[in-house]
Amino acid sequence: MVPDQVTLTVLLHLILCCTADSSVKVELSPATPLFRVGDRQQLTCRMSKCSEKMTFSWSSLEDKPLYAETQTSLNESTLVFKSVNKNHENRIQCKTTCQGVPKQAAVRVRVYSFPKDPVISGHDSLVLGKENTLTCEVSDVYPAEHMTVNWLKGDEVVSTQDGVYGIKSIQSKYTFTPEINNTGQTIRCQATLSLDGLPLEERTRETTVSMTVLCPPVNTVVSVSPNNPKENEFMNISCVSDSNLTNSLVLSKVLDGKETELESGDGPRVSVTYHKANFSHSGVYVCKTTNACGTQTDNVTVTVGIHPLEVSLQPDMSFIPVERGSSMMLSCNSSGCPHAQITWQNVTHQPLLNWTETQAFISQLGPWTVGLEDNRTFICEVECGSVVKTKRTELKVFSFPSEPIIESSGPFLEGKVTNLTCTVRGVFPVDCFHMQWLDGELELHSVRGNFSNKLQNLSLTIPFKPKDSDQNKTFTCKVSLKMGVVSTQKTASTTLAVHYPPKHTTINVRPQTKLNEGETVTISCQTKSSPEGYVTLKRVQNGEETKLVSSNGTQTSFTISFTNMSHSGIYVCEATNKYGHQRENVQITVQAPPRNVTVTVYPSKEVQEGGTVTICCQSVSFPPSDITLRKLDSGNDIYSSNGTFLLVNLTSNDSGLYQVNATNALGSETEIFTINVMSKKNDDSNIYSVLLRKLNSIDFIIPVIGLGVLASVASSLDCIRRAKKKGFYELTDGIQETV
């Protein structure tokens, strides 16, 4: 083939191919497949406008098998799903080839399941007045997350629940409390699957049910026919009851205080028939009706007999509370039977029988004095032919003879535990007693008695650690008896007297602790103690205490009308009771101006020229006086720190008048004396030295003189010794001397 022919052939082939490619299309039907689980479904792949032989292939675009069969004909291919399930959800592609040109198309296959109507449960067993739950279940749902379940009363939506991804069944619960008018009303459960492409008629399923509200039995009545049965006559006892449920009826008779079943059934009526009634058929008949919602009972007392026997007991009480030691009498009354026989069961007291004009018998038991042995049931039995009737009462004996007694283990000493015990004696029955310790309305401790058939003493102890603030606080012991209709109580109280040793002891000085001589001062002593002891005011002198005043109680005082320096010192307040003592002290200082200034010149006021004299000055004062020495004709002041002046190498010019001046803040006092300096005649002896040696010797003894003189001499000796040590002329500041 020549090249031009080859080129023409290729071009023609390309033109034909392009023409075929543009006109051939692949179609998948259905275009948006939505398949129901369990159905047989198919996808068909066609290619239009292709006259040649075609090839088809199917493939999954997701990572899963196709789970389907392929059926292929000349111009189409079908993918068959024999029974659709959730595994068939997939993206599926069909590929075709026509004239060597490939084409493909793809669709997403969606699957749903909504095969059943909702199922409602719980609607036929609603209990009146109780909270009930209805359940609506939608089974085999797919995809559950696209489903909504609504509860509707009429057209009102009362509850809604949405499905959750991955679940197969949806359970929606609706909880409410039914009323009686809900019986017969309808309620709907509506389930809606919201999927695009799902026909409207298949989207919603609903179930409507009628509610049944169950109620407990009502109008339960037990009756006897005829109303007044007689011996050997027909008698029927029946029990009827109303309910919208099946009732279980039990007809019983009370024998010896217990119910004995006679007849039972599923109602609405049960009965028992006596063709020939006798007196043993008398008694209390009880009908009990039971269903799933509750129970109701009714009873009737039937008396069969010839005579209208009536029995009563006085006092007419099931329980008779009576105090031990009191007087008691019981009367059993019988009427309507002329031959009634009355007996008391298990009694030790002798009954008395009386006959009245009204054909009534009265059997009187007592009167007697009640003891603990009477705490029991008393039964009166009346027999009239074949009819026997009994009446019973129970004596509830109690004993509460005295007030509670409060005792303590000792005095209430502050900070020390003391036990408070409350006791009530001879009580019965102790298990009906309640004992409390009260602080005002606050319960501190309580106890209840344990059962006993004897008289008991009931006690309750509380430990108490008193504080000062508990002084005069009142604690109450309350004992209560509660037994049936009997309710009584007795109380006892105690007021705390908290004891403690003296504390907060104080000593006060008025007007102040620093006084001027001649002022009045009052020293007061106060304390706090319980019980009160006594208070003593003392003064400390020379290390020893001297009592000034003592008083019983918590305070005392002592007044000094005209003070002097001798009253200065330490004063002690001591408070004492039987638990201890406490002391406080104070320093009092009495100030005085200088007085009693004395001047002593050693060895003498007359001294030879060139000699030495020591001048010792003393005064009584406080604060200490300043001492100055002045020669009057010279006017110069010389000070001494200790009141001692040493004049050495005296000359005749030192003769003359001298003045000593003692001064403190309160005043001053002076003393004038003369020193005469004589011309020196010889120096064979030194008078001063001789005297000083005598003063320093141990043989220098003062003759029998007064103590004041002895003190002055001792002071003079000290003055001379100080002068000897100095050895030179010196005038210094003076110091105080206090007498």
Disulfide bonds with the S-S distance in Angstrom:
Cys45-Cys94 2.02
Cys50-Cys98 1.56
Cys136-Cys189 1.82
Cys239-Cys287 1.41
Cys332-Cys380 1.58
Cys337-Cys384 1.81
Cys422-Cys477 1.87
Cys525-Cys573 1.26
Cys616-Cys719 0.93
